[in-house]
Amino acid sequence: MKKLLLITTAAVLGVGGAATAAVADPGPTAPIAKDASKVTWGSCPTDGYAAYYKAAGAECGQLEVPLDYARPNGKKISIAVSRVKHTDTKDYRGVLTFNPGGPGGGGLVYGPYFKLLLNKRGYAALAAKYDLVGFDPRGVEYSQPALHCNSDFQKPVRPDYNPGSRKEEAAWLAKSKKYAQDCTEKFGWMLPHMRTTDAARDVEQIRRTFGPDQKLNYWGFSYGTYLGATYETLFPGKTGKFVLDGNVNPDRVFYDTQLDQDRAFERNFKLFNGWIAKWDSKYHLGTTAKAVEDNYYKARAAAAKAPIGGTIGPDELDDIVQQAPYYTSEYVPVADALSAWIVGKDPQGLLDRQGDTSDDNGFAVYNAVQGADAHWPTHWNKWHNDAVKLVKQGNRFNTWPNVWFNAPIFYWPFNGGPKLRINARKTATPTLLIQSTLDAATPYDGVLVQHRELNSRLLVEVGGKTHANSLGNLCLFTKAVSYLDAASVPAGSHGVDDTCDANPATNDPDPTAVSAKSLTAVPGMPELALPKIR
């Protein structure tokens, strides 16, 4: 492992690509087209989730929306939408839509998925009361156009995330600048209109297609909590029951969010290493968390010299291992793959988990949304010095990877913002906030800010280490479904209103036990994974 070197200030001062001004957000009272566009419903994509669409009886289509809501009659783009129609006409509850996070995660399949999941878990009657709606936010997957800037950006083997010299940091800066330039060249006309407020207005258009008097019901995960809170701020009179799970801190979007994540991921990485040490009889990677961590960084340093299987360098190894601090469901497969390589020199487990790096749609949208939503530091020494400080404080695992995941924004063609002030304390129906206390991607403090700014009830998973776990913890799921089905919502407080304990079997799994089927899987269907906010 190369020692991190402090690069001189002279080498890092300077403004990124913010040469033009961002387009001002039209504000909460922006006009919406007088008559919402209609969707011509038809067949759904024949992709890897085609079985979901078919089994749920879903229909799909494109909803035309304004590119710029300040000019509602100007240029149009379209949002891919799916629906599973309600069948209970006597107790119809309206639209229930979903956002799986990111930003950049596709949600078109989530309406059909929830239909099947609710049926599987004994809530078919509830599913029948709602029009279950999925959608791909603007720029994502099946929405048109979909952002694709440079499919080679994440191609292995990439430069080491952790710069050991001025030259190595410059390599990542050049790579990030090129990506921003590619995005600007291809989609410069669209980038200023990728704000979360734009996506929230798209959601409002979706609601209107089901009737102007409908209330919007919503279940959002991770970044989807910020989209949900944004909708509630802009359209408080149209808000029905909202479930927000894995809450983004709205006061710290988005530069400060990644600094908070760096500390939280370091904690969860160490928790993962401690779990491996507990099962040293199986993994043989060390009997203490420190020993396991030392062995990981030795393997990482070796991968920098000779990539594992030819395609897994230190960055790619970090990306694979980071799944465990996100989700405890990844503990066993990640530890199995690490042990197979470090102990047995068998790379196949790691290679199987590497995944496809050629589709940059999620990465492009992630940068586009965060770059448009809020101001980012315009001098590289700020980014650099914050990273150096965090690493010196012991936050080694995720700090520099997070820098480079966001670095294209430094070269964005404008500096975004100002960020929206979240404030929806006067919605008629309280929002249900769900948060795990040891969530790394959205640290716990964030939900306390959401709770302050929303009319809300707070449900906490005590000791939970999985990000946005309302589908994986049956206690959380049952309470969320009860909230959606109840005629009223209990009175709340300014603190925690209800709790669920983390399930020991899934929060600290036994790798020697027979693997249990995932709680979120639907029999006969490919598993769905929530997109990950960095």
C-alpha positions as CSV (number, residue, x, y, z in Angstrom):
1,M,0.0,0.0,0.0
2,K,1.5,3.3,-1.0
3,K,1.6,6.1,1.5
4,L,-0.8,8.9,0.9
5,L,1.2,12.0,0.1
6,L,0.0,15.6,0.8
7,I,0.0,17.3,-2.6
8,T,1.1,21.0,-2.4
9,T,-1.6,23.6,-2.5
10,A,-0.2,25.1,-5.7
11,A,-0.8,21.8,-7.5
12,V,-4.5,21.6,-6.6
13,L,-5.8,25.2,-6.6
14,G,-8.1,26.1,-9.4
15,V,-11.7,26.1,-10.5
16,G,-13.3,23.2,-12.2
17,G,-15.4,23.3,-15.3
18,A,-18.1,25.7,-13.9
19,A,-17.9,28.1,-16.8
20,T,-21.6,28.7,-17.3
21,A,-24.3,29.5,-14.8
22,A,-26.8,26.9,-13.9
23,V,-30.4,27.3,-15.0
24,A,-32.4,28.7,-12.1
25,D,-35.0,26.4,-10.7
26,P,-38.5,27.8,-11.4
27,G,-39.5,27.4,-7.7
28,P,-42.4,25.8,-5.9
29,T,-45.0,27.6,-7.9
30,A,-43.7,26.7,-11.3
31,P,-46.5,26.1,-13.8
32,I,-47.5,22.6,-14.8
33,A,-48.9,22.0,-18.2
34,K,-52.7,22.6,-18.0
35,D,-53.6,19.1,-19.1
36,A,-51.3,16.3,-18.0
37,S,-50.0,14.2,-20.8
38,K,-51.7,10.8,-21.2
39,V,-49.8,7.5,-21.5
40,T,-50.6,5.1,-24.3
41,W,-50.3,1.9,-22.3
42,G,-48.8,-1.1,-24.0
43,S,-46.2,-3.8,-23.6
44,C,-43.3,-3.7,-21.1
45,P,-39.6,-4.3,-21.8
46,T,-38.5,-7.8,-22.7
47,D,-35.5,-7.5,-20.5
48,G,-34.2,-9.6,-17.5
49,Y,-37.3,-8.6,-15.5
50,A,-39.9,-9.5,-18.2
51,A,-41.2,-12.2,-16.0
52,Y,-42.2,-9.6,-13.3
53,Y,-44.2,-7.5,-15.8
54,K,-46.0,-10.6,-17.2
55,A,-46.8,-12.2,-13.8
56,A,-48.1,-8.9,-12.4
57,G,-50.2,-8.1,-15.5
58,A,-48.3,-4.8,-15.9
59,E,-48.6,-2.3,-18.7
60,C,-45.9,0.2,-19.7
61,G,-45.7,3.4,-21.7
62,Q,-44.0,6.8,-22.1
63,L,-45.2,10.0,-20.4
64,E,-44.2,13.2,-22.2
65,V,-43.1,16.0,-19.8
66,P,-41.4,19.4,-20.2
67,L,-37.6,19.4,-20.3
68,D,-37.8,22.8,-18.5
69,Y,-40.8,23.4,-16.2
70,A,-40.2,27.1,-16.5
71,R,-41.2,26.6,-20.1
72,P,-43.9,24.0,-20.0
73,N,-44.8,24.3,-23.6
74,G,-41.2,24.0,-24.8
75,K,-39.0,21.0,-25.6
76,K,-40.3,17.7,-24.3
77,I,-38.7,14.5,-23.0
78,S,-40.4,11.4,-21.8
79,I,-40.6,9.3,-18.6
80,A,-41.0,5.5,-18.8
81,V,-43.9,4.4,-16.6
82,S,-45.4,1.1,-15.7
83,R,-48.7,0.3,-13.9
84,V,-50.5,-2.6,-12.3
85,K,-54.1,-1.5,-12.2
86,H,-56.1,-1.8,-9.0
87,T,-58.9,-4.4,-8.8
88,D,-60.6,-3.3,-5.6
89,T,-63.1,-0.7,-6.8
90,K,-64.9,-0.4,-3.5
91,D,-61.8,0.6,-1.5
92,Y,-59.6,2.2,-4.1
93,R,-56.7,4.1,-2.5
94,G,-55.1,5.8,-5.5
95,V,-51.6,5.7,-6.9
96,L,-48.7,4.1,-5.1
97,T,-45.4,4.7,-6.8
98,F,-41.8,3.8,-5.9
99,N,-38.3,5.1,-6.3
100,P,-35.4,2.7,-5.6
101,G,-32.7,5.4,-5.2
102,G,-29.4,6.3,-6.8
103,P,-29.8,8.9,-8.0
104,G,-29.8,7.0,-11.3
105,G,-31.7,3.8,-10.3
106,G,-34.4,2.6,-12.6
107,G,-37.7,2.0,-11.0
108,L,-39.9,0.8,-13.9
109,V,-40.2,-2.7,-12.6
110,Y,-40.9,-1.7,-9.0
111,G,-44.7,-1.5,-9.3
112,P,-44.9,-5.0,-10.7
113,Y,-42.4,-6.2,-8.2
114,F,-44.4,-4.9,-5.3
115,K,-47.5,-6.5,-6.6
116,L,-45.8,-9.9,-6.5
117,L,-44.0,-9.2,-3.2
118,L,-47.2,-8.1,-1.5
119,N,-49.0,-11.2,-2.8
120,K,-46.2,-13.4,-1.6
121,R,-46.3,-12.0,1.9
122,G,-50.1,-12.3,2.3
123,Y,-51.1,-8.7,1.4
124,A,-52.9,-9.3,-1.9
125,A,-55.9,-7.4,-0.7
126,L,-53.8,-4.3,-0.1
127,A,-52.1,-4.6,-3.5
128,A,-55.6,-4.7,-5.1
129,K,-56.5,-1.3,-3.6
130,Y,-53.7,0.7,-5.3
131,D,-52.6,1.4,-8.8
132,L,-49.0,0.3,-8.4
133,V,-46.8,2.5,-10.5
134,G,-43.1,2.2,-11.4
135,F,-41.1,4.7,-13.4
136,D,-37.6,5.5,-14.6
137,P,-36.7,9.1,-13.6
138,R,-35.7,11.5,-16.3
139,G,-32.5,10.4,-18.0
140,V,-32.7,6.8,-16.6
141,E,-32.8,3.5,-18.5
142,Y,-36.1,3.4,-20.6
143,S,-36.9,7.1,-20.2
144,Q,-36.0,9.1,-23.3
145,P,-33.3,10.2,-23.7
146,A,-31.2,8.1,-21.4
147,L,-27.9,9.6,-20.4
148,H,-24.8,7.7,-21.5
149,C,-21.6,9.7,-21.5
150,N,-18.6,7.3,-21.7
151,S,-19.0,3.5,-21.5
152,D,-15.3,3.1,-20.9
153,F,-15.1,5.2,-17.8
154,Q,-15.3,2.4,-15.3
155,K,-13.6,-0.2,-17.5
156,P,-11.0,-2.1,-15.6
157,V,-8.3,-1.8,-14.5
158,R,-8.6,1.8,-13.4
159,P,-6.0,4.0,-11.7
160,D,-5.7,3.3,-8.0
161,Y,-8.4,5.2,-6.0
162,N,-5.8,6.1,-3.3
163,P,-3.3,8.4,-4.8
164,G,0.3,7.9,-3.7
165,S,1.7,10.7,-5.7
166,R,0.8,13.9,-7.6
167,K,1.0,12.0,-10.8
168,E,-1.6,9.4,-9.6
169,E,-4.0,12.1,-8.5
170,A,-3.6,13.9,-11.8
171,A,-4.5,10.7,-13.6
172,W,-7.9,10.6,-11.9
173,L,-8.5,14.3,-12.4
174,A,-7.9,13.9,-16.1
175,K,-10.2,10.9,-16.2
176,S,-12.9,12.8,-14.4
177,K,-12.5,15.9,-16.6
178,K,-12.9,13.8,-19.7
179,Y,-16.1,12.2,-18.4
180,A,-17.6,15.6,-17.6
181,Q,-16.6,16.9,-21.1
182,D,-18.2,13.8,-22.7
183,C,-21.4,14.4,-20.7
184,T,-21.4,18.1,-21.7
185,E,-20.8,17.3,-25.4
186,K,-23.7,14.8,-25.6
187,F,-26.2,16.2,-23.1
188,G,-25.2,19.7,-22.2
189,W,-28.7,20.8,-23.2
190,M,-30.3,18.5,-20.6
191,L,-27.9,18.6,-17.7
192,P,-29.3,21.8,-16.1
193,H,-32.7,20.2,-16.0
194,M,-31.7,17.1,-14.0
195,R,-32.5,18.6,-10.6
196,T,-34.5,16.6,-8.1
197,T,-37.1,19.3,-8.3
198,D,-37.5,18.4,-12.0
199,A,-37.9,14.8,-11.1
200,A,-40.5,15.7,-8.5
201,R,-42.5,17.6,-11.0
202,D,-42.3,14.6,-13.3
203,V,-43.8,12.6,-10.5
204,E,-46.6,15.1,-10.2
205,Q,-47.3,14.7,-13.9
206,I,-47.5,10.9,-13.3
207,R,-50.0,11.5,-10.5
208,R,-52.1,13.7,-12.7
209,T,-52.4,10.9,-15.4
210,F,-54.5,8.9,-12.8
211,G,-56.8,11.8,-12.1
212,P,-56.4,15.5,-10.9
213,D,-57.9,14.8,-7.5
214,Q,-55.8,11.7,-6.7
215,K,-53.4,11.8,-3.8
216,L,-49.9,10.5,-4.4
217,N,-48.7,7.6,-2.3
218,Y,-45.0,6.8,-2.4
219,W,-42.3,4.4,-1.2
220,G,-38.8,5.7,-1.6
221,F,-35.4,4.2,-0.7
222,S,-32.1,6.0,-0.2
223,Y,-31.9,9.0,-2.7
224,G,-35.6,8.2,-3.2
225,T,-36.2,9.7,0.3
226,Y,-34.8,13.0,-0.9
227,L,-37.0,12.9,-4.0
228,G,-40.0,12.1,-1.8
229,A,-39.3,14.9,0.6
230,T,-38.8,17.3,-2.4
231,Y,-42.2,16.3,-3.8
232,E,-43.8,16.9,-0.4
233,T,-42.2,20.3,-0.2
234,L,-43.4,21.3,-3.7
235,F,-46.8,19.7,-3.6
236,P,-47.9,19.3,0.0
237,G,-51.6,19.3,-0.9
238,K,-51.2,16.3,-3.2
239,T,-49.3,14.1,-0.7
240,G,-50.9,11.0,0.6
241,K,-49.0,8.3,2.5
242,F,-45.2,8.4,2.0
243,V,-42.7,5.7,3.2
244,L,-39.1,7.0,3.2
245,D,-36.5,4.4,4.0
246,G,-32.8,5.1,4.4
247,N,-33.0,8.9,4.6
248,V,-30.6,11.3,3.0
249,N,-29.8,14.3,5.2
250,P,-31.3,17.2,3.2
251,D,-29.1,19.8,5.0
252,R,-25.9,18.2,3.6
253,V,-26.7,17.5,0.0
254,F,-24.5,16.5,-1.6
255,Y,-20.8,17.3,-1.1
256,D,-21.0,16.9,2.7
257,T,-23.1,13.8,2.4
258,Q,-20.2,11.9,0.9
259,L,-17.9,13.0,3.8
260,D,-20.5,11.6,6.3
261,Q,-20.6,8.4,4.3
262,D,-16.8,8.0,4.5
263,R,-16.9,7.8,8.3
264,A,-19.9,5.5,8.3
265,F,-18.5,3.1,5.8
266,E,-15.2,2.9,7.7
267,R,-17.2,1.9,10.8
268,N,-19.2,-0.7,8.8
269,F,-16.1,-2.0,7.1
270,K,-14.5,-2.7,10.5
271,L,-17.8,-4.4,11.6
272,F,-17.6,-6.6,8.6
273,N,-13.9,-7.5,9.3
274,G,-14.9,-8.3,12.9
275,W,-17.6,-10.6,11.7
276,I,-15.0,-12.4,9.4
277,A,-12.7,-12.7,12.4
278,K,-15.5,-14.3,14.4
279,W,-15.7,-17.0,11.7
280,D,-11.9,-17.5,11.3
281,S,-12.4,-21.3,11.4
282,K,-14.1,-20.9,8.0
283,Y,-12.3,-18.0,6.4
284,H,-8.8,-18.1,7.8
285,L,-8.3,-14.4,7.3
286,G,-7.4,-13.4,10.9
287,T,-8.8,-13.8,14.4
288,T,-9.2,-10.1,15.0
289,A,-10.8,-7.3,12.9
290,K,-7.4,-5.7,12.6
291,A,-5.8,-8.8,11.3
292,V,-8.5,-9.3,8.7
293,E,-8.2,-5.7,7.6
294,D,-4.4,-6.0,7.3
295,N,-4.8,-9.0,5.1
296,Y,-7.3,-7.2,2.9
297,Y,-4.9,-4.3,2.4
298,K,-2.1,-6.7,1.6
299,A,-4.3,-8.3,-1.1
300,R,-5.3,-4.9,-2.4
301,A,-1.6,-3.8,-2.7
302,A,-0.9,-7.1,-4.5
303,A,-3.8,-6.4,-6.9
304,A,-2.2,-3.1,-7.7
305,K,0.9,-4.9,-9.0
306,A,-0.8,-7.8,-10.6
307,P,-4.6,-7.5,-11.2
308,I,-6.6,-10.5,-10.0
309,G,-7.7,-12.5,-12.9
310,G,-6.4,-9.7,-15.1
311,T,-9.4,-7.4,-14.4
312,I,-9.5,-6.8,-10.7
313,G,-7.1,-4.1,-9.5
314,P,-7.3,-2.3,-6.2
315,D,-10.3,-0.2,-7.2
316,E,-12.3,-3.1,-8.5
317,L,-11.5,-5.0,-5.3
318,D,-12.7,-2.1,-3.2
319,D,-16.0,-2.0,-5.3
320,I,-16.6,-5.7,-4.7
321,V,-15.9,-5.6,-1.0
322,Q,-17.9,-2.4,-0.4
323,Q,-21.1,-4.4,-1.0
324,A,-20.7,-5.9,2.5
325,P,-20.7,-2.6,4.4
326,Y,-23.9,-1.7,2.4
327,Y,-25.8,-4.9,3.0
328,T,-25.3,-7.7,5.5
329,S,-26.8,-10.1,2.9
330,E,-23.4,-9.6,1.1
331,Y,-21.3,-10.7,4.1
332,V,-21.1,-14.4,3.2
333,P,-20.6,-14.1,-0.5
334,V,-18.0,-11.4,-0.3
335,A,-16.1,-13.1,2.5
336,D,-16.3,-16.4,0.6
337,A,-14.8,-14.7,-2.5
338,L,-12.1,-12.9,-0.5
339,S,-11.1,-16.1,1.4
340,A,-11.0,-18.1,-1.8
341,W,-8.6,-15.7,-3.3
342,I,-6.4,-14.7,-0.3
343,V,-6.1,-18.2,1.1
344,G,-6.7,-20.4,-1.9
345,K,-5.6,-18.2,-4.8
346,D,-8.9,-19.0,-6.6
347,P,-10.1,-15.7,-8.3
348,Q,-13.4,-17.0,-9.6
349,G,-15.5,-15.8,-6.7
350,L,-14.3,-12.3,-7.1
351,L,-14.5,-12.4,-10.9
352,D,-18.2,-13.6,-10.6
353,R,-19.0,-10.6,-8.5
354,Q,-17.3,-8.0,-10.6
355,G,-20.3,-7.3,-12.9
356,D,-20.7,-5.3,-16.0
357,T,-18.9,-2.0,-16.1
358,S,-19.8,-0.9,-19.6
359,D,-23.2,0.7,-18.9
360,D,-22.6,4.1,-17.4
361,N,-26.3,5.3,-17.3
362,G,-26.6,5.1,-13.5
363,F,-23.2,6.8,-13.1
364,A,-24.1,9.6,-15.6
365,V,-27.4,10.3,-13.9
366,Y,-25.9,10.2,-10.5
367,N,-23.4,12.9,-11.4
368,A,-26.0,14.9,-13.4
369,V,-28.5,15.1,-10.5
370,Q,-26.0,15.8,-7.8
371,G,-24.2,18.3,-10.0
372,A,-27.4,20.2,-10.7
373,D,-29.0,20.0,-7.2
374,A,-26.5,21.9,-5.1
375,H,-23.3,23.9,-5.0
376,W,-20.0,21.9,-4.9
377,P,-16.6,23.3,-4.0
378,T,-15.0,24.9,-7.0
379,H,-11.3,24.7,-5.8
380,W,-9.7,21.2,-5.8
381,N,-7.7,21.9,-2.7
382,K,-11.0,21.7,-0.7
383,W,-11.8,18.3,-2.1
384,H,-8.2,17.1,-1.7
385,N,-7.6,18.5,1.8
386,D,-10.9,17.1,3.1
387,A,-10.0,13.6,1.8
388,V,-6.5,13.8,3.3
389,K,-7.9,14.8,6.7
390,L,-10.4,12.0,6.7
391,V,-7.8,9.4,5.8
392,K,-5.5,10.8,8.6
393,Q,-8.4,10.3,11.0
394,G,-8.5,6.6,10.0
395,N,-11.2,6.7,7.4
396,R,-9.2,4.8,4.8
397,F,-11.7,2.5,3.1
398,N,-14.2,4.7,1.3
399,T,-12.7,8.2,1.3
400,W,-10.8,8.4,-2.0
401,P,-13.2,6.1,-3.8
402,N,-16.0,8.5,-2.9
403,V,-13.9,11.5,-4.1
404,W,-13.5,9.9,-7.6
405,F,-17.1,8.8,-7.8
406,N,-18.1,12.4,-7.5
407,A,-15.1,14.1,-9.1
408,P,-16.7,14.6,-12.6
409,I,-19.0,17.2,-10.9
410,F,-15.8,19.4,-10.3
411,Y,-15.6,19.8,-14.0
412,W,-19.4,20.1,-14.7
413,P,-20.3,22.9,-17.1
414,F,-22.0,24.8,-14.3
415,N,-22.1,24.9,-10.6
416,G,-25.5,23.7,-9.5
417,G,-28.0,24.8,-6.9
418,P,-29.1,26.5,-4.8
419,K,-30.4,23.4,-3.1
420,L,-34.1,23.2,-2.2
421,R,-35.0,23.9,1.4
422,I,-37.0,20.9,2.5
423,N,-40.0,21.9,4.5
424,A,-43.2,19.9,4.5
425,R,-44.5,20.0,8.1
426,K,-48.1,20.7,7.0
427,T,-48.9,17.8,4.9
428,A,-52.3,16.3,5.8
429,T,-50.9,12.8,6.3
430,P,-47.8,12.1,8.3
431,T,-44.8,10.5,6.5
432,L,-43.4,7.2,7.8
433,L,-39.6,7.5,8.1
434,I,-37.6,4.3,8.4
435,Q,-34.0,4.2,9.4
436,S,-31.4,1.6,10.4
437,T,-29.1,2.9,13.2
438,L,-25.9,1.6,11.5
439,D,-26.8,2.4,7.9
440,A,-23.5,3.5,6.2
441,A,-24.9,4.9,2.9
442,T,-27.4,7.2,4.7
443,P,-26.0,7.8,8.2
444,Y,-28.5,8.0,11.1
445,D,-28.3,11.7,11.7
446,G,-29.9,12.4,8.4
447,V,-33.3,10.9,9.4
448,L,-33.4,13.3,12.4
449,V,-33.2,16.2,10.0
450,Q,-35.9,14.7,7.9
451,H,-38.0,14.2,11.0
452,R,-37.6,17.8,11.9
453,E,-38.6,19.1,8.5
454,L,-41.5,16.8,7.7
455,N,-44.8,15.9,9.4
456,S,-43.6,12.5,10.2
457,R,-43.4,9.4,12.3
458,L,-40.0,7.7,12.9
459,L,-39.5,3.9,12.8
460,V,-36.0,2.8,13.7
461,E,-34.3,-0.5,13.1
462,V,-32.1,-0.8,16.1
463,G,-28.6,-2.2,15.3
464,G,-29.4,-2.6,11.6
465,K,-26.3,-2.5,9.4
466,T,-28.1,-2.8,6.1
467,H,-29.0,0.2,3.9
468,A,-32.7,0.9,3.4
469,N,-33.9,-2.4,5.0
470,S,-37.7,-2.0,5.0
471,L,-38.0,-5.0,2.6
472,G,-35.5,-7.2,4.3
473,N,-36.7,-6.8,7.9
474,L,-40.2,-8.3,8.3
475,C,-41.0,-6.2,11.3
476,L,-40.2,-3.0,9.4
477,F,-42.1,-4.2,6.3
478,T,-45.2,-5.2,8.4
479,K,-45.4,-1.8,10.1
480,A,-44.9,0.0,6.7
481,V,-47.7,-2.0,5.1
482,S,-50.0,-1.4,8.1
483,Y,-49.3,2.3,7.7
484,L,-50.4,2.1,4.0
485,D,-53.5,0.2,4.9
486,A,-54.6,2.0,8.0
487,A,-57.4,4.5,7.9
488,S,-55.5,6.8,10.2
489,V,-51.9,7.3,11.5
490,P,-51.2,7.3,15.3
491,A,-50.0,10.5,16.9
492,G,-46.3,11.0,16.9
493,S,-43.5,12.8,18.7
494,H,-40.3,14.7,17.8
495,G,-38.3,11.6,18.7
496,V,-38.4,7.9,17.8
497,D,-42.0,6.7,17.6
498,D,-41.5,3.0,17.1
499,T,-38.6,0.4,16.8
500,C,-37.8,-2.9,15.3
501,D,-34.8,-5.0,16.3
502,A,-32.3,-6.0,13.6
503,N,-32.8,-9.7,12.9
504,P,-29.6,-11.5,14.2
505,A,-29.9,-14.2,11.5
506,T,-29.6,-11.7,8.7
507,N,-27.7,-8.9,10.5
508,D,-24.9,-11.2,11.7
509,P,-25.4,-14.3,9.5
510,D,-24.0,-17.7,10.2
511,P,-21.9,-18.7,7.2
512,T,-21.9,-22.3,8.2
513,A,-25.7,-22.6,8.1
514,V,-27.7,-23.6,5.0
515,S,-28.3,-20.5,3.0
516,A,-31.8,-19.1,3.4
517,K,-33.6,-17.6,0.5
518,S,-33.6,-13.9,0.3
519,L,-36.6,-12.3,2.1
520,T,-37.0,-9.9,-0.8
521,A,-36.9,-12.5,-3.6
522,V,-40.1,-13.5,-5.4
523,P,-40.2,-17.2,-6.3
524,G,-39.4,-17.8,-10.0
525,M,-38.2,-14.3,-10.5
526,P,-34.7,-12.7,-10.8
527,E,-33.7,-11.0,-7.6
528,L,-34.0,-7.2,-7.6
529,A,-31.3,-5.1,-5.9
530,L,-31.9,-1.6,-4.7
531,P,-29.5,1.0,-6.4
532,K,-26.9,2.3,-4.1
533,I,-26.4,5.9,-3.2
534,R,-22.7,6.5,-2.7
